[in-house]
């Protein structure tokens, strides 16, 4: 066991986690202060730094031809900027009172303590793996890191059968199902919800269900996986629910992730209801002046519900990193919160949501009206116009916008950004109807679909 030191009066910033939040923080802190003032040491237990986990399904499906395209910045590029990034090194303990972390070289097992003046926790998330028989069998995969993606691709290449089962139908589950279809597998998705895409209300999820079946994916809803059956060779051979078995040569778990906060918990740092670290507006861990946290290991404020929420997305992780790096580097920045915007796709069907679903609004005690409209992506007479469904939630009496969900073809998903801005500005649906949005027949009807929904919602709120 060794202890590193000898800084010659410089401050030391230690970063745990070498992906989006951690390395954005390190890079921003380096922009703020040079290496003669601030030493930066970062630890990453995996093989890769600064990679796009969001791109993994598209790499597995073949849309992205090679893994390295998903790497935004290599360890060598970070080191060239005077960031001492130590790969394949796992932090095993945070000593808050002593201002130091213990790290272990994954390959050699050698351990050492590194002291810090300022600490950034960016430990990310881990895929949820249910505790059930067969969950660790050969051919069973989670998808969180580039290592996971590589392991899945290797498995796909060496699997004789062509039957795949995806467990879960959130963003990752749906995207992985499409990727496996592209790889020539027969795909069954087993989902415990009423419809796929739990981030949507079930009536909108039904539209996704139809599109998945149109791709040749078999959807099994309202089904809970109880165990995975394995063959004598130790490989998975089927996924079992209470009343059925689905043959499988490959199984991919896409049932979400949990914050990777075991280190923080052991160090006595404050965690929220979902197990994520709790921070203030400057992304400092609550109650700790010199410790920050960001990315998939934190909970964030939902600006619509007013409650803490766990929303693991790369957009937030990068913003957190910028805020943390500015503050750790001696500047000032805040992260006010999120409205819950996300987009995805199944083949050419685009899926988008922002704000609250019906059950979210019920949970926080909001009374609301909902409207659903059918429109088109362009002027109806213009070539390529395709149908689009927009669902909108507005608060009863006040008319404040609470949420929007959109399912449609080309041009549908990014329309949700109009609603994301309106939510952030706490606009009413009536105020939205006056928004001066861009119009020409190739881009939208005269009344954009989001504004058609806002008009209908305004009429419904007024009628109450």
N, C-alpha and C positions, 0 to 999 in steps of 0.2 A: 504494500500500500504506500503510495507516494503522495506528496502534497505539492501542487504547483503554486508558484508565487514569483516574487521578484519583478515588480511592475514599474519600479522607478517613479512612483508618484502618480502614475496614470490611474484613471478609473477603469474598472473592468465590468463590462456588460456580458453576462452569460445568457445564452439563448438555448432553451431545451426544445428541439424540434426544428428540422431543416427544410420544412415545406413552406407553403404560402405565407402564413402569418409570421412564422419565426424568421424567415429570411427576408421578408418585406421589412420587418422591424429592424433587423440587422443592417440592411442596405440603407434604410432611411436614417438610422442613427449615424451610420458612417458618413452620409451626405452632410449631416449636421455638424459632426465633429471629426477631425482627422485622427490618424493613428497615434500621433504624439500626445493627444489628449485622452482618447478613449480606446482601450483595447477591447476587441469583441471576440468572444469564444463561443462557438455554436456546436451543439452535439446533435447528431442524427443517427439513429440506430439502424436505419435501412441502407440500401445501396445507392439511393438517388436523392437529390435535393431539388427543391423548387419545381415540382412536376404538377401536371394537371390531372388530378384524379377524375375530374368530370369527363375527360377525354377517353378514359379507359374503355368504356363500352364501344366507342367508335373505332378504337384501335383493334379490339377483339373482333368487331364486325367487318373490318377491312376498309372502312372509310378513311381512316388514318393509316397510311401504309407501314409506318415504322415507329417503334417505341420512342426513339430519341426526339421525335417531333413534339412529344408531350413534355419535354424538359425545357423549362424557360431559361434556367441558368445552371450550369454545371458547378460542382464543387470547385473546380479549378478557376472558374470565372469569379466565384465568390472570394476565393483566396487571393486572386489578383487585386482585389479591392481591400486588402488588409483585413479580411474577416477570417479568423482561424477556425475553419469549419472542419470538425472531426467526424468523419463518416464511420459507420459501423460501430458507434460508441453509444451505449445506452446509459442514460442517467437512472440510477437505481434509488437515490435518496436525496431529498432536499432538507438541509439543516438550516431552518429559518433563523434560529437564534444565533448560530455560528456564521451565517452568511456564506454558505458553501454548498456545493453539490458533489455527490459521489457518482463517478461514472465508471462503467466497465467496458473494456474492449470486447466486442462480441466474439471476435475470432480467437483472441489469446486468453481472454478471461481476466486479464490484468485490470486492477482497480486503482483509482486515484481520486483524491479530493481536489476540487478547484474552487477557490474563494471568489466571491462576487461582491461588487458594490451595488449593482442593479441586476435584476433577474427577469427574464421573459419566459413564461411558460406557454409553449405552443405545441402541446403533445398530441393534438388532433383527436381523432375518434377511432374506434375499433368496430368492425362489423359485428352485428348481433348474430351469434351462433347459438341456437337453442340447445339446451342441455338435454339431449335425447340420444337413444341408442343409434349408432351409425354415423353420428354427426362428424366424426373425425376419419371416416373411411376414405380410401383412395377414390379420386374422382369427385370429391365434394369440395366446393370452392366458395370463398367470399371474394369480394372485389373492392379493395380499398387502396392498395398501393400498386406501383408498377411491378413489384415482385409478385403480387397476387395475379395481376394481369398476365404476366409471363408464365406463371404456373398454370393458369387456365388455358392459355394458348398451347402450351406443351401438352397438356392433358387432352385437348381437343384433337391435336395432331396424332396422338398415339391411341386414341379410343377407337375400337373396331366398330362398335354399334353407333347408331346415329340418333339415339333418343335422349333428349335433354329435358330436365324438369327444373324450372325456376320457382323457388319458394319466395313468395312476396310479389306484390304488384304496385310498389311505389315507383319513384323515378328510376332507381337502379334496376329493379326487377323488370320493368317494362322495356327499358333500353337494352338490357342484357337479352331479353327474349327476342327482340328484333335482331340483335347482333348474331345470336345463335341460328336464327332463320337464315341470315345471310351466309353463314358457314355451312349450310346444307343439313342442319339438324331438324328433326321433328321436335317441336317444342310444346310442352304443357306448362302452364303457369298455375300454381296452386296458391290461392289467395284467401285469407280468412275474412276479408271484408265482403260487403255485398257486391261491390263492383271494383274494377281496377282503379288505380290512381287515387289512393285515400286522401291526397292533398286537395282533391275536388269533392264536391258534394256528389252523392251516388247518382243523381239524375244526369250530371255531366259526365261522370265516370262511365255511364252506360254507352255514351258515344265512343269512348276509347275502347270499350269492350268490343263493340261492333267492328272497329277498325282492326283490332288485334285478330279477331276471327277471320277478317278479310285477308289478313297476311298468312293465314293457315295456322295460327297459334290456337291451341286448345285452352280455353279459359275454364278453370274450376274455381268458382267463388264459394263463399261461406264454408270453407274447408280448412281445418286445422291439421297441420302435419304432426303426427304422433311419433313416428320413428322412420329411420332409413334402413332398408334391408340390404345386407351385404352378401356377396358370394364367398365361396371358400378361399378365393384368391385375395380377399380383403377389400375388393372393389365394391362400390355401391351398385346395386342392381334394381332398386325400386324405392319409391317414396310412398309411405303409407299414411293415410288419414284414418279416421275412426271407421269409415265404411267403404274404403276403396284402396287399391294399390295402383301406382302408376309406374310402369317400367322405366328405368333410367340408367343410361351409361355415364351421364354427367349430371351433376346437381349443382346449381348455383343459388346461394342464399342472397336474396335481395330484400331483406326485411328491415333494412335500416341500420343505423349505427348508434353507438353510445359514446358519450365523451370519455376520452382516455384520461381519467383523473385519479387513478390509484395513487400516484406519486403525491399529488396535491392533498388528497384525503389523508394519507399517512403523515403529511407535514402539518396537518391541522388547519389547512386553508379553507375558507368558506365555500360551500357548494350549494347549488340550488336544488329544487325538487327533482329535476331530471339528471342530477349528478354533475352538471357543468359548473365551472368556476363562476363566482359572482364578482363583477367588477363595477367600478364607478364609471362616469362618463369619459374619463381619460384612459379607460381600460386598465387602471390599476386594480389589483386584487383588493377587495374591500378590507380595510383595516391594516394595509401594508403599504407604506410610502414608496418602497423601492422594488416592489414586485408587480409586474404587469402580466396579463394573460390575454390571448386572442385566438381566433380560429375556431376549429371544431370542438375545442375543449371548454368553451365558455357558453353561458346563457346570456341572451341579449333582451333588451326591452322591446316589446312589440308596441309600436306607437299607436296602434288602433285599439287594442284591448287594454293597454296599460299594464300588462303583466309580463313577467320574465318568460322567455320562450327559448327552446333549443332549436336553432336553425342552422345546421351545418352546411354552409355553401361557400364556394371559393371566392365569390364576390365579397362576402363579409370578411373572410380571412385576410384578403389583401388589404381591405380598408382598415381592419384592426391593426395590421402590421404597420401601415403608414402612420396611424395615430400613435401607436406604442413607440415607434422609432423616433417620431418627432418629440414626444415627451421624454423618453429616455435620453435623447440627445440634447436636452436642454431647451427645447422649444415648447410649443403648446398646441394641442389639437384635441378634439373630442369626437366620440362616436355616439350620436344621439339615440340610435336604435334602428329598427327595421319595420317595414310594413308587410313583409312576408311574400315577396315577389319571387316566382320561379317559373321557368319554361322548360318544356321537353317536347319530344316528338315520337310518334310511332309511324314509321314509313313517311308518308307525306302529310300525316295528320299532326297538326301543331296543337300543343296543350299549354295553357298558361293560367296562372292564378296570382292574385295578390290580395292582401287584407284577410278578412275572416270568412270562414265557411259558416254555414248555418249552425253547426254544432259548436263552433268556437264562440259565436255571438250568444247562443243560449247559455254557454258555460259561464260567461262573464256577466250575465244578467241584462244584456241589451235586448230591447224589443225592436223588431225590424220588419221590413217588407222585402219581398224578393220579386224580381221580374226576369223573364227569360225571353230573348228575342232571336229571330232568325234574320240574318242579313247576308250581304255578299262582300267579298274582299275588294271588289272594284265596282264601278258602275255596271249595272246588270247587263247593259248592251255591249260592254267592252269585252273583247276576247280574253278568256282565261278567268273570268269572274267565277268564284267558287263559294259555296255556302259557308256560313260562319254562325256559330251559336254563342251568344253572350248572355251570361247570367250576372245579375247585379243585386247586391244587398244594400239597403239604405235604412238608416235609423228612423224608427217611427217618430213622428212629430217634428224632429229637427231636420230630417232629410239628409243628414250627414252620410256621405259614402262610407260603407263598411267593408265592401269586398267586391271583387270582380273575378269571374272565371270565363275563359274563352277556349272554345274548341273549334278548329276549322282547318282549312288548307293553307296554301301559301299566303303569307302576310297576316296570319291570325295572331301568332304568339306575341310578337313585339308590340302589338296594340295595347297589351296589358301595361306597358310603360306609361301610357296616358293616365291610367287609373292609379298607378304607383305614385305618380307626381301629385294627383288629386288627393290621394289618401294622406300623403306627407303634408300637404297644405291644408288638410282638414276641410276640404271643400264639400259643399252640399251637392246633391245630384242636380239641383236647379242651377247652381253656379256652373256646373260642368256643361250644361247645354249651351252656354254662351262661349265656350272655348273656341278660339280661332285656330282650328286645325287645318293642315294643308289638304287641299282638294284638287284633284284632276282625275278624269275617268280611269286612267290606268292604275290609280292608287287607291281609290275608295269611291263609294257612292257619295252623293252630295252631303248626306248625313252619314258621318262615319258610324259604323256599327256600335261603338262604345257610346256615342252620343244618342243614338236611337234608344239604347237601353236606358240612358240617363233621362231622356224625355219620358219614357214609359214609367220609370221609377218616380219621377217628379209628380206625374199625374196620380200615381197610386198613393204616394205620401200625402198629397194635398186632399185626397178623397177621404182620408181618415178623420 
